Amino acid sequence: MAKKAFNIIVIKVGSSSLTNPQGNLDLTNLKRIALEISDLVKNKKKVILVTSGSIVCGAERLGLGKPKTIPQKQAAAAVGQARLMRQYEKAFEKYDLTVAQVLLTRDAIANRERYLNARHCFDTLLEENVIPIVNENDAVAIDEIKIGDNDNLAALTASLIGADLLVLLTDVDGFYMKNEEGVSFLADEITEIDQNVEDAAGHPSTQLGTGGMITKIQAARVCSNAGTYMAIVNGRKEGLIKQVIKGEPAGTLFIPKTSKMDSRKRWLAHGLQVEGKLVIDPGAESALLKQNTSLLPVGILSSSGEFSRGALVSIVDESSREIARGLIDIPSEELATMIGKKGVGIAIHRDNLVLL
């Protein structure tokens, strides 16, 4: 494992780590995780907890079994969030630690002012040694503002606060790859999220969770772009969080491809929803990557999607590899008449562009 100082840490607890075989909240494991987090805080680490389990808690209380409809899930989340927070509060009180509830939706991250407000709130809570406990606001979230799974929520939270490390606690020992003979093996470290890694992620595998390994790889990509390390470890084995932080072998560690971005760059890369795509030529690609220039219409080969001025667009090369994102200065309808032309303005200013 890589040797690095991990001081700001996001820990995501999945449903499989908080649910017993009967489908109810596993208080024993919740209390053990609280103990391990309290040890980190006592050792001057700043920890944010992203937790699943609210729907399970609420469904248990309401006798719903596994909720199927959106209203049932929202009702279960509303009831369960209060019950879940009460259990966390009791678990951390034992170690003289205070918790705070933070409910997020996509629009709180996409809006720049609300994004900054959320970051300042997290900063203040951490300075006061309070443990923020984060979940998506499932009781009110609709598709348009829904992040959808807690792996990506945890990665977006890690990006928002500039965390050094994200730890995903799950029901397996880490991320499994396949060798040339097709035999699975536990990967200690992954330095690049390539097609082999994406293929190995397969399909969602956990029954209780909403993502499986696919969303964990999506989260790893967010972390890699933001300069944050990410680990996948077994959420039912003691001491693994501490091992990761000490640089000892535990689960799978994803190494970021860049150093940590500044706050605004992280927001550009991951805070907003992409509304369009620009394909650029090799000359424009070289200028962006090597000279840190603005993107001009002359270097754009094609544009797709409908977007207004100020929307976030993805910038890809001719092989569809994403190389950057940025806030477009020209609406899509107008840009279509300017593609490939010289001297017609700037498509994306370099100050509003982030390389991935």
Steps between C-alpha positions, in 0.01 A plus 500: 500500500609855432653699785314829533369723776122458512357773722155573354314174451155414366366159604199356321309217665296292261168331567667158505719613791202628701246223439478160665387181320139570605509834315502713816749759623817334633568703815806293593686592184381861514645533851829341393534744211424789737779379729752490214399848383527638854856366518584689182356825638698458821811471281427841344338371182200684357230253401175528306267202499275430201246240598244277339230332705222758538254313275582168669442663841172655395370191324574296812305746717206525258489128425531559126743222422702624203328821372423488129332828406663845517248627761568192715877555475463870582278425798742234623791742459319773693429267792828315477731801485392613847539148642839454335631833627384413851704180491809681373455772763482239777802311360722810481384647831677210667827656382399860579454586134223709346341420165323725249254403230566627147249415226608573144351491152664564165377860481680585825824399328424643156413850625829681562372705795342199670812296427713756681251518787514122537879502496518772764252306715714185475816697578345651813364168625838331452682782677269442799574123495140429403440199274278597205274211401394534138221343302304594192172670583298200381174627648481787249747411224362454150684375192603850387687572825585146608858375523362148522752300700722559799824399329474800270361715783808413706734579210327834437523578872871412498550729200297778661713512815832408336539173692828309495330159509161340438441158658209293369390234750327217317430125521807380305874517569576748223496526121558181302673493162554205265836375379575376148359158589173655614563431869384767743748655743480778757676811369713675765530824303348646184676794339284541189130444442521349154268273304629190681400652833159603369442152357598342832241712680230296325146564606348612833539205736365594843130449567471769767711770341420710194829473317728200537849538354398716204420801718820443699702533181303815413591631847864403445506699178368810679762457771779440249417820314478697826832374637342290776603144588220244529492159669249216482512284814287245678262680734470207739867447580655692789790738461505533121434875497802559723711270282416699187584828673835359622584383147472131587343242265121503528248458221569690178649849482431720195784744433391841360647603167541865600596703804213659688308762300394833646139535614364668188662248266349216702160665472538537124610138465235336716247746642297569187308276263648476150256644244692458175810360332767654277734292285829682439787448256856395597629858476244630747562202728873572506438868573272417794723233651842656445443875485200548731317704235134586454296291255422677171226403251765438233620192693153348540402222260141446616253587773211298646229579752296814559656745743490867591787734582660400830405132477756228576616305195731203460801532270613178330759402242424324171496161677234630747746507792399778738789738559332804659181671610409865492237771510405587143488869396290437188153335490472184293292648220747782446804277543379274217559788254851571634660154512833489319513877441779734602460835671146451624563517874570258784292188558632429851736732687790325670386632841177305454665178384635202695716221358411143592 
